[in-house]
Amino acid sequence: MSTEPTVAKAEPAVVGTEELGGDAHHTPAVSPRRVWFRTTLVQILVVGSCAFTAPGIWSAMNGLGVGGSENPNLVNAANAILYAFMTVTCFAGPWVTSLIGFRWTLAIGTLGYPLYAAGLYVNNRSGTTWFVYFGAVCCGISAGLFWSVEGAIATGYPESHKRGRYLATWFTFRDFGLLIGGAISLALNHSIKHLGQVGYGTYQAFIAIQCLGFFFAMLLSEPEQVQRDDGTRIEAPRGVHWRVQFREMWRLARSKEILLLVPLFWYFGWCQAYPGTYLETYFTVRSRALGSLMSSIMMIIGTWLGGVLVDLPWSKSRKTRAVVTYSFIATINTITWIWSVIIQNKFRHTQPIVDWSDQHNFAPGFGVYMFQFLSTAMVENYIYWCIGNLSDSPGQQIRFSSLLRGIETAAVAVGFGVQAVPTVLIATASINLAFWIIALPFSYYATVQVIRKWEQIKKEKEAHELNLEIEIGDQTTGEKENTTK
């Protein structure tokens, strides 16, 4: 049986009192003394720390080129399985979270990542393949929950005027996983000038870091415990029946805003398989380690560039900031994928083994790899900014996040599945460009729709607060009249 969202007792302010996921109204609270570890900044730091240890280190391994392995087909097949399971559990994320809460869902979501790294370690050491697939399945099951809930926390917890920068903070922590993982790998593999697999110590370091994710997740505050700087409190529905969740998810899946964002999420998921395969195919081990390190720096730059452009009030019009940011991102991405097709076409004829000592091929080949990460990081920040403006309630945000991340993981699964069989990379790069061109008009219109939705939520919130003030004023007047009598 479904249950309605609970209203916190003895608290005058309630957020998210909608029955099953309508937009929440935020009521200014006469809140108790602010506790620093309940603030939205601390919650972003917590979910960011989890993103660092789990998907961040996972990205560091794939930043080495298909997990640092010498066998790209095996790892691409494992990643395809991983993302297939992620697609299922990502869609189940809202129901699981309503049963056990945000904290435990996030914590459970971290558990599969060390098993994935352990599978790669055992394979590189002894040639065992079954553990790679086992780790991929475990990681897929847990990571789907992780992806759905972390997106809801990052978009639903922060205040609206901080959302772009807090999203950038979240992504930066995840990218620091790639940065530190890349630094570790470069230190351990800097002398390897040939193609092949990375050293065993790299995997051991990665596994140790990933095991910390569970403990970081246990520091998270549940939505109703969070204290925003404007005094509003957050509520999210608990114990909602799976049929009710499915009905709500299906309703949202048919909404105009979601349908318009689908091509952009599909593109973002699909294109993730290409860079690692490209790097593994042409670059030496130490160049791949350098790529893992430098790509994280480019991602940090990209995510902050996108977050600052859309968040800071350089223009009074929120719509102007959104459209200008989108246009900038669209230009960078289009140039990047045209450049990628040109470089890939050159490399398929020359088949170089690229090392940083190769002055002829390294600069263009490595440069385009850097821009692939810069451009996709800006896209990622922007699409989550769009999600964050569709609702102001974590209970609703987890549905938006699960839907779109489920679509993203399905695209990633297909992308890695294609790369798991012998595929001409020029075809993959060309398809990436095609998907991006197809997504452009839809994502622009989605930008306009998201701004309209945000303005509607803002007006409803202001009307709700005004009505509450009138009610409080009427009660005060009545009490004074009774006292006079």
N, C-alpha and C positions, 0 to 999 in steps of 0.2 A: 504494500500500500504506500502511496506517495505521501510525503509529509511536506508541509509548507515550510519555507525558511523561518527559522526561529528569530525572535526578537529578544535581544539581550535584556535581561531584567535589571532594574535599577540603573539603567542607562537611558538618558533622555534622547540620545541620538541613535538612529538606526539607518544603516545603508543596506540596500539590497533586500527590501521587504516585498519585492515582487513575488507573485505566486510561484512561477516556475521559470524565471529567467527573463522577465521583462526588465527594462532599464531601471536601475536603481535611482532613487532620490536620496540626496545627501543632506542631512539635517545638521546644522551647526550644533555641536554638543557643548554642554557645560561639563567639559571633560575633566577627569582627575589629573593629577600632576603627570606630565609627560615623562615616560620612562624611555631612556635612550635605546634600549634593545628592542622596543616595540615600534620604533619609527620606521617609516618606509625605506629610508636609506639603509638601515641595518638589514632589512629584509632583502633588499637588492644585493647587498654585500654577501648575504648568506647564499642566496640562489646563484649568485655569481661564483662563489667559491665552489659550489657543487658543479656548476658548468665548467669550471677550470679543471677539476679532478676527473670528471666523467667524459662528456663529449669533447672537452678541450684536449685532453691527452689522446683520446681516440683520433681526433683530427690531426694531432701531432704525428701519430703513426701513419695515417694515410697521407700526411704531408710529405712523408719520406718516399711516397710512391707505392700505392697499393699495400699499405701496412708494413713497409720495409722489407717485404718478402722478395725472393728471387722468382716466384711463380705468380705472375699477375692474374692468370686465369682462375687459380684456386681462390685467391683473396677476393677477386671481383664476384665470384660465385657465392662465397660466404657472405659478402656484403649484400648481395641481392636477397639472400635468405633472411639476413638480419632485418633489412628494411621491409620485407614482406610481412614478417611477424610484427614489426613496429607499426605498420599500417593498421593492423587489427587492434592491438592494444592501445594505440593512440585514440582510436574512435571510442574505446571503452573507458578512456581516462576520466570523463566527467562522472560516470557512474561509480567507479572505484573511489574517486576523490570524495564523492558525497557520502560514501560508506565509512572510510577510514580517515578522512581529513587530508589537508594539503601537506602537512609535515610528513606523515607516514608514506603517502604516495610518492613524495619526492625522495625519501630515504630508500624505499624499495626500488625506485627507478635507477638508483646508482649501482645496484648489486651486480648487474650483468656485465658491466664494462671491464672489470678485472679478469673475468673469465674469457672474454674475447681476446684480450692481450695475452693471457696465458696460453690460449690455443695457438696463436701465432708463434709464441716463444717455443712451445713444444714442437711445432712443425719445423721451425728453422733449425732446431737442435737435433731432432731424431727423424724428421720426415713424416711424422704422424699427421694424417689429414682429418680423422674423425673428430678430434678435439677442436679443430678449427671450426667445423660445422656446429658442434655442440656449443662452443662459446658464442657463435653467431646467433644461434637460436635463443640462448639465455639472454644475451645482450639485447636482441630484438624485442623480447617480451618485456623486459624491464625498461628499456629505453623509450618504448612507446608511452609508458606512463610518465616517465621523466619529461619527455618532450611536451606532452599535453599540459602538465601541471606547471612546469617552469615558465612556459609562455603565459599562462594565466596569472601567475604571480608577478611577472615582469610587466605585464600590461594592465593588470587589474589593481594591484596594490598602490602604485604611486599616484600622487596628485597629478591632475591633467596638465598643469603648467610645467611639470618636471619630467613628463613621460619620455620625451625624445632623448634627454640626457641620461635618464636612468636606464633606458633601453641600451644606450651606448655603453653605460657602465657594465651592464650584464654581459653584453657581447665582448667587452674588453677583457673581462675575467676569463671567459671561454677562450678568447684568442691568446691570453697569457698562457693557457695550457699548451697551445700550439707553439708559443714563443719559447717557453721553458723547455718543453719537449724537444723543440728544434735545437736549442742551445746544448742540451744534454747529448743529443744525437751527433751534433757537429763536433763536440769535444771528443766523443768516443770513436768517430768515424772519419776524422778530417784527413787521415793519411790514405784512405782507400780510394784509389784513382780508377777503379774499374767498375763495370756493372756487377750487380749481385745483391746479396742480402746484407742487412745491417748487423752489428755485433750483438751478442747475447745480452751484454750488460745494458743495452738500450731498453730491451723489453723488461728486464728486472726492475729498472728504475721506473718505468711507466706503470707496472703493476703495483708497486709500492705506493705511488702517488694516487692511483685510482681507488685504492682501498680506503682512503681518507674521506671519500665523498659521503658515505653513510653518516659519519659522525658530524660533518658539517650540516647535513640536512636536518639533523635532530635539533639544531639551533633555531629553526624557522618558527615564527609565530603564526598561529592560525588567523584567518581573516578578521574574526571578531576581536582579536587581541591587538591588532595593529592600530597605531595612533598616527593619524595624518596631521600635518602642520596646521590645517584649518580647523582641527577639532572634530572632523567627521569620523565616524566609525564605519567599519565594513562588516557586512554579513554575507554569508554564502549558504545556499541550501544544503542540508545534510539529510541523509537517509532517503533520498529520492529513488523511487522504484526504477528499475532499468527500462521498463516500458515507457515510463514518463520521460526519461532521459532520451530514449530513442525518438519519441514523438517530437520533443523539442529540437533535437539535432536535425531531424528531417525537415522541420519547419524552417530552421535557419539555413539549411543547405539549399533551400529554394529561394532564399531572399536575394534581392538584386545585388546587394553589396558583396555577398559571398560569391555569387556566380561570376561577378566581374573580376574578382581577385583570383579565381581558379587558374586562369592561364598563367598569371605571374607566379603563383606557387608551383605550378607544374614545371615551368621553365626553371625556377630556382632549384627544384629537386633534381630534375633531369641533368642539368649541366654539372652537378657535383662529381660525377664519375669520371669526367674527361681529364681534369688537370692532373690527378694522381697517375693515371695510366700514361699520359703524355710524358710526365716527369720520369717515370720508371723506364719507359721505352728508350729514351734518348740520353739520359743524364747519368753520370757516374755516382757512386754512393755518396761521396763527400759533397757533390753538387746538389744531390737530393736533400742531404742534411741541411745545407745552406738554404735550399728552397723552403724547407720546413720552418726554419727560423725567420727568414725574410718575409715569407707569405703572411705570417702572424702579424708582423709589423704593418704590412700593407692593409690587413684586415682591420687592425685597430684604427689606423688613419681613416679608412673608409667608413667605418661605423660611426666614428665621432664626427666626421665631416657631414654625413647624412643626418645625424641626430642634432647637431648644432644648427644647421641650415633650417631645419623645419621647426625647431624649438625656440630659439632665441628671437626676441621681438624686433628684428631688424626691419620688419614691416608690420604695421598695425593689423593688416588683414591676414588672418590665418589661412585663408584660401590662397592668397598670393604666395605666402611662404611655401605652402604645400605644392603648388603648381610649379614654382621656380625650382624647388628641390627635385621634384619629379623630372623636370626637363633636363636638369643637369645630370642626373643619374642616367636617364635614357641616352643622352649623348655619349657619356663615358662608356656605357655598356655596348652600344652599337659600334663604336670605334674599336673596342677591345676584341669583339668577336670577328669583325672583318680582318683585323690584324692577325688573329689566331688562325683563321683560314689560310691567309697568305703564308704564314710561317709553317703551318702544317703541310701545305702543298709543297713547299721547298724541302722540308725534311723527309717527306715520303720518297723523294727522288734521290736525295744524297745519303739518307740513313746514317747520320753522324753519331758518334759517341761523344757527347758534349761534356767537357770538364771546364772548370773556371779558368784553366790555363789556355783554353781554346779561344783566342781573341776573335776569330771569325764568326763562330756560331753562338758563343755563350751570351753575348749581349742581347741580340734580338730574341733568341730562344728563351732566355731567362727573364727578359723584360716583359714579354707577353704573358708569361706565367704569373709575374707579379701583378699585372693589371687585371688578370682574371680574378684574383683574390680581392683587389681593391674594389672592383666594380660590383662583384657579388656581395661584398660586405655592405655596400651602400644600399643595394636592393633589399637585403635582409633587414636592415634597420628600418627601412621605409615601409616594408610590408607589415612589420609588427607595430609600427606607429599607426598604420591604418587600422589594424585590429584593435589597438588600444583606444581608438576614438569611436569604435562602434558601440561601446558600452562602458559603464564606469563601475561595474560590479564583477568581482572575481568569479561569482557563480555563473554569470553569463560569459565572461571572458574565457573560461576553460572550455566552453562549448565552441566558441569561435576558434580558439587555439587548436583544439582537438580536430575540428573539421579540416582546417586549412593545413595543419601539420600532417594530418592523415593523407591528404592529397599530395603533399610534398614528399612524404616517405614512399608513397606508391610510385611517384615519378623517379625517386632515387633508386628504388628496387628495380624498376624497368631499366634505368640507365646503367646500373652495375650489371644487370643481367645481360644487356647487350655487350658490355665490355668483357664479360666472362667468356665469350666465344671470340674467335679471331675476327676482329672488326677493323676495317680500314679507318684510321683515325681522322682522315680528312672528311669522311662521311659524318662522323660524330661531331666534329667541329662545325660542319655546315648545318647539321640539324640543330645544334645549339643556337646558331645565328638565326635560323628560321623560326624556332620557338620564341626567341626574343622579339623578333619583328612581329609575330602574330600577337604576342602579349601586349605590345605597345598601346594600341587603341583601347583595349579593354581596361588596362591599368590606369590610363589617363581618366577614363570615365569613372572608374572606381574611386579615384582621388576626389573627384567632384562629389560623388555620392557620399563618401566618408565624411567630408566636411559638412555637408547638409545634415547628416545624421548627428554629428557632434553638436552642431548649432541647435538642433531639435532637442537633444538631451540637455544642453545648457539652459534653454528656455524652460523646459519642464522642471528642471532643478530650481531655477529662480522663482518660478510660479509656486512650487511646493514650499519653498522657504518663506515666500510672501504670505501664503495662506496660513502657515504655521505662526508667523508673527502676528497676524490678525487674530488667530484663535487665542494666542497667549494674551494679547491685548484685551480681548473680550473677557477672558477669564479674570484678568486683573481688575478690569472695570467692575465686573460683577461682584468680586470680593470686596471692593471698596464700598459699593452700594450696600452690601449686606452689613458691613461694619458700621456704616453710617446709621442704618436702621436700628 
